[in-house]
């Protein structure tokens, strides 16, 4: 069995390192967008270029001359853009509305050729040479980084550097792979069910219990831009402006659908990569009341994301469930605590008033959502007539990764 582990680690960067990473991300995004421009055709999907080798051969030399990026980063940017165009082409073939992919979020893909891992730091290639930011790791040992990244039993695959505009921090999502041929859980030794919990919000549209964030910055930016353009056309009041307004509305709808489709695909991939059998969302029935700060396009995005994941996930043998969302943002997700209080959450941060556990609030919520499904299913199985005395072996886990260097292994349901 292909067993993967992901460690999401916050980086402690100096001002010089921060500037170097920002400059590198800017040029990386330039390469990705230049590639998308080259690959895309507005007339027919058959004219879109989706062969990675051909695109790389056509653009690589130019992009190397136009930027200061290392060769592997140029190739990674080209690969990202081609894959995005290819995904759009597949939707286009099915008659869905699509538009050319654009890249604005500061994320970069690294592999063993441009990233070197040490015990407490990483060496990353940038346009200003190598930088070596240290990891923000917990004092307790062994850390997930030591258990997986430095283990001979795990093979380093790739990593994604992500800049979080909300916290002004850089995070590194490190992916490792281990081949386990016995086909059973490493933790339990028997067949089990693993849950991926998903928390929905405004600053982060979605956060998974594995520590992956889908930020809402780009989404909010373009929704505001469309709203601004609508206002300008409405003020003109002409027939031409009215027709242009209708066309703009169709473009906006197509863009928003494509944006959420992309997140849905990545979310399902996250579940598949971490061997999850279930994706658990919070029930969206009263989402407007629970998130009064959410605008209409946020609520639209939440409902559409659940809808898209609901029909995409089963194709990958992953089911989708909803759970009661009450107090998931106020409850401590540590299994040895579980203390619930409204003072536990302070904006984007969670700090348990009982045990002192500190973590991103949305991430804490995602784990609680996964745990709620796990516990509900465990209770249902144990109380089933088939379980006899109720002592039947049950193992339902929430799949967790790491956040800020903290270990969040799959958590068994109570």
C-alpha positions as CSV (number, residue, x, y, z in Angstrom):
1,X,0.0,0.0,0.0
2,X,1.3,3.5,-0.9
3,X,1.4,5.3,2.5
4,X,1.9,9.0,2.4
5,X,2.6,11.4,5.2
6,X,2.4,15.2,5.1
7,X,4.1,17.6,7.5
8,X,3.1,21.3,7.4
9,X,5.8,23.3,9.0
10,X,6.0,27.1,9.7
11,X,9.3,28.7,8.7
12,X,11.1,31.3,10.8
13,X,12.4,33.7,8.1
14,X,14.5,36.8,8.4
15,X,13.7,40.0,6.6
16,X,16.3,39.2,3.9
17,X,14.9,35.7,3.5
18,X,11.4,37.0,3.3
19,X,12.3,39.4,0.5
20,X,14.1,36.7,-1.4
21,X,11.1,34.3,-1.1
22,X,8.6,37.0,-2.2
23,X,10.8,37.9,-5.2
24,X,11.1,34.3,-6.2
25,X,7.3,33.8,-5.9
26,X,6.7,36.8,-8.0
27,X,8.9,35.4,-10.8
28,X,7.4,31.9,-10.3
29,X,3.9,33.3,-10.8
30,X,5.1,35.2,-13.9
31,X,6.3,31.9,-15.4
32,X,3.1,30.1,-14.6
33,X,0.9,32.9,-16.1
34,X,3.1,33.2,-19.2
35,X,2.7,29.4,-19.6
36,X,-1.1,29.6,-19.2
37,X,-1.2,32.4,-21.9
38,X,0.8,30.2,-24.3
39,X,-1.3,27.1,-23.7
40,X,-4.8,28.7,-23.7
41,X,-7.2,29.2,-26.6
42,X,-10.5,30.9,-26.3
43,X,-11.8,29.4,-29.5
44,X,-11.6,25.6,-28.9
45,X,-10.3,23.2,-26.4
46,X,-8.6,21.3,-29.2
47,X,-6.3,24.3,-29.7
48,X,-5.2,24.4,-26.1
49,X,-1.7,23.0,-25.5
50,X,-1.6,20.3,-22.8
51,X,1.6,18.4,-23.7
52,X,4.0,19.2,-20.9
53,X,7.1,18.2,-22.9
54,X,6.1,20.3,-25.9
55,X,5.2,23.3,-23.8
56,X,8.4,23.0,-21.8
57,X,10.5,22.8,-25.0
58,X,8.8,25.9,-26.4
59,X,9.0,28.1,-23.3
60,X,11.8,26.9,-21.0
61,X,14.7,28.9,-22.6
62,X,12.6,32.1,-22.9
63,X,11.5,31.9,-19.2
64,X,15.0,31.2,-18.1
65,X,16.2,34.3,-19.9
66,X,13.3,36.5,-18.6
67,X,13.7,35.5,-14.9
68,X,16.4,34.7,-12.4
69,X,14.7,31.5,-11.4
70,X,16.6,28.2,-11.0
71,X,15.9,25.7,-13.8
72,X,13.8,23.4,-11.6
73,X,11.6,26.2,-10.5
74,X,10.9,27.3,-14.0
75,X,10.0,23.7,-14.9
76,X,7.8,23.5,-11.9
77,X,5.9,26.6,-12.8
78,X,5.4,25.4,-16.4
79,X,4.1,22.0,-15.0
80,X,1.6,23.7,-12.7
81,X,0.2,25.9,-15.5
82,X,-0.1,23.0,-18.0
83,X,-1.9,20.8,-15.4
84,X,-4.3,23.7,-14.7
85,X,-5.0,24.1,-18.4
86,X,-5.5,20.4,-18.8
87,X,-8.0,20.4,-16.0
88,X,-9.9,23.2,-17.7
89,X,-9.9,21.4,-21.0
90,X,-11.4,18.3,-19.4
91,X,-14.3,20.4,-18.0
92,X,-14.7,22.2,-21.4
93,X,-15.1,18.8,-23.1
94,X,-18.0,18.1,-20.8
95,X,-19.7,21.4,-21.8
96,X,-18.9,23.3,-18.6
97,X,-18.0,27.0,-18.7
98,X,-14.3,27.6,-18.3
99,X,-11.8,30.4,-18.6
100,X,-8.0,30.7,-18.8
101,X,-6.3,29.8,-15.5
102,X,-4.6,32.6,-13.6
103,X,-2.1,32.3,-10.7
104,X,-2.0,34.9,-8.0
105,X,-1.4,33.1,-4.7
106,X,2.2,32.9,-3.6
107,X,3.0,29.2,-3.7
108,X,5.9,27.4,-5.2
109,X,6.7,23.7,-5.7
110,X,10.0,22.3,-4.7
111,X,11.6,18.9,-5.0
112,X,15.0,17.3,-4.1
113,X,16.8,19.3,-6.7
114,X,16.0,22.7,-5.3
115,X,15.2,21.9,-1.6
116,X,17.5,20.3,0.9
117,X,16.2,19.2,4.3
118,X,18.1,19.3,7.5
119,X,17.1,18.5,11.1
120,X,15.9,22.0,12.0
121,X,15.9,23.9,8.8
122,X,15.5,23.7,5.0
123,X,17.6,25.1,2.2
124,X,15.5,26.6,-0.6
125,X,16.6,27.9,-4.0
126,X,15.6,31.5,-4.6
127,X,16.4,34.2,-7.2
128,X,19.0,35.5,-4.7
129,X,20.7,32.2,-4.0
130,X,19.9,29.7,-1.4
131,X,18.2,30.7,1.8
132,X,18.0,28.5,4.9
133,X,15.0,29.4,7.1
134,X,14.7,27.3,10.3
135,X,11.6,25.3,11.3
136,X,9.3,26.4,14.1
137,X,9.2,23.0,15.8
138,X,7.7,22.0,19.2
139,X,10.1,21.2,22.1
140,X,8.9,17.6,22.4
141,X,10.6,15.0,20.4
142,X,10.3,13.1,18.1
143,X,8.6,15.5,15.8
144,X,6.7,14.3,12.7
145,X,9.6,15.8,10.7
146,X,12.0,13.5,12.5
147,X,9.7,10.5,12.2
148,X,8.9,10.8,8.5
149,X,11.2,13.2,6.6
150,X,14.4,12.0,8.3
151,X,13.3,8.4,8.4
152,X,14.9,5.9,5.9
153,X,11.5,4.3,5.7
154,X,10.0,7.3,4.0
155,X,11.0,8.8,0.7
156,X,10.8,12.6,0.2
157,X,8.5,13.4,-2.7
158,X,8.0,17.1,-3.0
159,X,7.0,20.2,-1.0
160,X,5.0,23.3,-1.6
161,X,6.0,26.6,-0.1
162,X,3.0,28.8,0.7
163,X,2.7,32.3,1.9
164,X,-0.2,33.1,4.1
165,X,-1.2,36.7,3.6
166,X,-3.5,36.7,6.7
167,X,-0.7,35.8,9.1
168,X,2.3,37.1,7.0
169,X,4.0,33.7,7.5
170,X,5.6,31.1,5.2
171,X,4.6,27.5,5.5
172,X,6.2,24.4,3.9
173,X,4.0,21.5,3.1
174,X,6.3,18.5,2.9
175,X,5.1,15.2,1.3
176,X,6.7,11.8,2.0
177,X,5.9,8.4,0.8
178,X,6.4,4.9,2.3
179,X,5.4,1.7,0.6
180,X,3.7,-0.7,3.0
181,X,2.8,-4.0,1.4
182,X,0.6,-5.4,4.1
183,X,-2.4,-3.3,3.2
184,X,-3.4,-2.5,6.8
185,X,-3.3,0.5,9.0
186,X,0.1,1.3,10.5
187,X,-1.6,2.4,13.8
188,X,-4.1,-0.4,14.4
189,X,-3.0,-3.4,12.4
190,X,-6.6,-3.9,11.0
191,X,-8.9,-2.5,8.5
192,X,-10.2,0.9,9.5
193,X,-12.0,4.0,8.2
194,X,-10.2,7.4,8.0
195,X,-12.0,10.8,7.9
196,X,-10.9,14.1,6.4
197,X,-12.5,16.9,8.3
198,X,-13.2,20.2,6.4
199,X,-13.9,23.6,8.1
200,X,-15.3,26.4,5.9
201,X,-14.7,30.1,6.6
202,X,-14.1,33.5,5.1
203,X,-10.4,34.1,5.3
204,X,-9.7,30.5,4.4
205,X,-12.5,29.1,2.2
206,X,-11.6,25.6,3.4
207,X,-9.2,24.0,5.9
208,X,-8.6,20.3,6.2
209,X,-7.7,18.2,9.2
210,X,-4.4,17.4,7.5
211,X,-3.4,21.1,7.8
212,X,-4.0,22.2,4.2
213,X,-5.5,25.7,3.7
214,X,-7.4,27.0,0.7
215,X,-7.2,30.7,1.2
216,X,-9.9,33.1,0.1
217,X,-7.7,36.1,-0.8
218,X,-7.8,35.6,-4.6
219,X,-11.5,34.7,-4.5
220,X,-12.4,37.8,-2.5
221,X,-10.2,40.0,-4.7
222,X,-11.8,39.0,-8.0
223,X,-15.3,39.1,-6.5
224,X,-14.7,42.7,-5.5
225,X,-13.3,43.4,-9.0
226,X,-16.4,42.0,-10.7
227,X,-18.6,44.0,-8.3
228,X,-16.7,47.2,-9.1
229,X,-17.1,46.6,-12.8
230,X,-20.8,45.9,-12.4
231,X,-21.2,49.2,-10.5
232,X,-19.5,51.1,-13.3
233,X,-21.7,49.7,-16.0
234,X,-24.9,50.2,-14.0
235,X,-24.0,53.9,-13.6
236,X,-23.7,54.3,-17.3
237,X,-27.3,53.3,-17.8
238,X,-27.0,52.8,-21.6
239,X,-28.3,49.8,-23.6
240,X,-24.7,48.9,-24.5
241,X,-23.8,49.0,-20.9
242,X,-26.7,46.7,-20.0
243,X,-25.6,44.2,-22.6
244,X,-22.0,44.4,-21.3
245,X,-23.4,43.9,-17.8
246,X,-25.1,40.6,-18.9
247,X,-21.9,39.4,-20.5
248,X,-19.9,40.3,-17.4
249,X,-22.4,38.3,-15.2
250,X,-21.8,35.2,-17.3
251,X,-18.0,35.6,-17.1
252,X,-18.2,36.1,-13.4
253,X,-20.4,33.0,-12.9
254,X,-18.0,30.9,-15.1
255,X,-15.0,32.2,-13.2
256,X,-16.4,31.5,-9.8
257,X,-17.5,28.0,-10.8
258,X,-14.1,27.2,-12.2
259,X,-12.4,28.5,-9.0
260,X,-14.5,26.3,-6.8
261,X,-14.1,23.3,-9.1
262,X,-10.3,23.7,-8.7
263,X,-10.6,23.7,-4.9
264,X,-13.0,20.7,-5.0
265,X,-10.5,18.7,-7.1
266,X,-7.7,19.5,-4.8
267,X,-9.8,18.6,-1.7
268,X,-10.7,15.3,-3.2
269,X,-7.0,14.7,-4.1
270,X,-6.1,15.5,-0.5
271,X,-8.5,12.8,0.7
272,X,-7.2,10.2,-1.8
273,X,-3.5,11.1,-1.0
274,X,-4.1,10.5,2.7
275,X,-6.1,7.3,2.2
276,X,-9.3,8.8,3.6
277,X,-12.6,7.0,3.2
278,X,-14.8,9.9,4.2
279,X,-14.8,13.7,3.8
280,X,-16.8,15.3,6.6
281,X,-18.2,18.8,6.2
282,X,-20.2,20.9,8.7
283,X,-23.9,21.0,8.0
284,X,-24.5,24.2,5.9
285,X,-28.2,24.7,6.8
286,X,-27.6,27.7,9.1
287,X,-24.3,28.9,7.6
288,X,-25.5,32.5,7.3
289,X,-26.3,32.7,11.0
290,X,-23.1,31.1,12.1
291,X,-20.9,33.2,9.8
292,X,-22.6,36.7,9.8
293,X,-19.5,38.3,8.4
294,X,-19.7,36.1,5.3
295,X,-20.9,37.8,2.1
296,X,-23.3,36.2,-0.4
297,X,-20.4,35.0,-2.6
298,X,-18.9,33.2,0.4
299,X,-22.1,31.3,1.1
300,X,-22.4,30.5,-2.6
301,X,-18.9,29.2,-2.5
302,X,-19.5,27.0,0.5
303,X,-22.6,25.4,-0.9
304,X,-21.1,24.9,-4.4
305,X,-17.9,23.4,-2.9
306,X,-19.9,20.8,-1.0
307,X,-22.0,20.1,-4.1
308,X,-18.9,19.6,-6.3
309,X,-17.1,17.4,-3.8
310,X,-20.2,15.4,-3.3
311,X,-20.2,14.2,-6.9
312,X,-16.4,14.1,-7.4
313,X,-15.4,12.2,-4.3
314,X,-17.5,9.0,-4.9
315,X,-15.7,8.5,-8.2
316,X,-12.6,8.1,-6.1
317,X,-14.4,5.7,-3.6
318,X,-14.6,8.5,-1.0
319,X,-18.0,9.2,0.6
320,X,-19.1,12.7,1.7
321,X,-21.0,13.4,5.0
322,X,-22.2,16.4,6.9
323,X,-22.1,16.7,10.7
324,X,-23.8,19.0,13.3
325,X,-21.5,22.1,13.5
326,X,-22.4,23.4,16.9
327,X,-19.3,24.4,19.1
328,X,-16.8,22.9,16.6
329,X,-15.0,26.3,16.7
330,X,-15.0,26.5,20.5
331,X,-14.1,22.9,21.4
332,X,-10.5,21.9,22.0
333,X,-9.7,19.2,19.4
334,X,-7.1,17.4,21.6
335,X,-8.5,14.0,22.4
336,X,-7.2,14.2,26.0
337,X,-9.0,17.5,26.6
338,X,-12.1,18.4,24.6
339,X,-12.9,21.5,26.7
340,X,-15.5,23.7,25.1
341,X,-15.8,27.4,25.9
342,X,-16.5,30.6,23.8
343,X,-13.3,32.2,25.1
344,X,-11.2,29.5,23.5
345,X,-11.4,31.2,20.2
346,X,-9.8,34.6,19.5
347,X,-10.4,35.5,15.8
348,X,-8.1,33.3,13.7
349,X,-6.4,31.8,16.7
350,X,-7.5,29.1,19.1
351,X,-6.2,28.8,22.7
352,X,-7.8,26.3,25.0
353,X,-8.5,27.9,28.4
354,X,-8.0,24.5,30.1
355,X,-5.0,22.8,28.6
356,X,-3.4,25.8,26.8
357,X,-3.4,24.1,23.4
358,X,-2.8,26.8,20.7
359,X,-3.4,26.4,17.0
360,X,-5.1,28.0,14.0
361,X,-8.8,28.2,14.8
362,X,-10.0,27.0,11.5
363,X,-7.6,24.0,11.6
364,X,-8.9,23.2,15.1
365,X,-12.4,23.3,13.7
366,X,-11.6,21.0,10.9
367,X,-10.3,18.4,13.3
368,X,-13.4,18.7,15.4
369,X,-15.6,18.2,12.4
370,X,-13.7,15.1,11.5
371,X,-13.9,13.8,15.1
372,X,-17.6,14.5,15.3
373,X,-18.2,12.2,12.3
374,X,-15.8,9.6,13.6
375,X,-17.5,9.5,17.0
376,X,-21.0,9.4,15.5
377,X,-20.1,6.5,13.3
378,X,-18.3,4.7,16.1
379,X,-21.4,5.1,18.3
380,X,-23.7,3.9,15.5
381,X,-21.5,0.8,14.8
382,X,-21.2,-0.1,18.5
383,X,-25.0,0.2,19.0
384,X,-25.8,-1.7,15.9
385,X,-27.6,-5.1,16.4
386,X,-24.8,-6.7,14.4
387,X,-22.3,-5.7,17.1
388,X,-23.9,-8.0,19.7
389,X,-22.6,-6.8,23.1
390,X,-21.3,-3.6,21.6
391,X,-17.7,-4.7,22.0
392,X,-17.1,-5.1,18.2
393,X,-13.8,-3.8,17.0
394,X,-14.3,-0.3,15.6
395,X,-11.6,2.0,14.3
396,X,-12.7,5.3,12.8
397,X,-9.9,7.9,12.5
398,X,-9.5,11.5,11.6
399,X,-6.6,11.9,9.3
400,X,-4.3,14.7,10.5
401,X,-1.0,16.0,9.3
402,X,1.1,18.5,11.1
403,X,0.6,22.2,11.6
404,X,3.4,24.5,12.8
405,X,5.5,21.4,13.4
406,X,3.0,19.9,15.7
407,X,2.0,16.2,15.3
408,X,-1.6,15.5,14.4
409,X,-1.7,11.8,13.6
410,X,-4.9,10.0,12.7
411,X,-7.1,10.2,15.8
412,X,-9.3,7.2,16.6
413,X,-12.9,7.9,17.4
414,X,-14.0,7.4,21.0
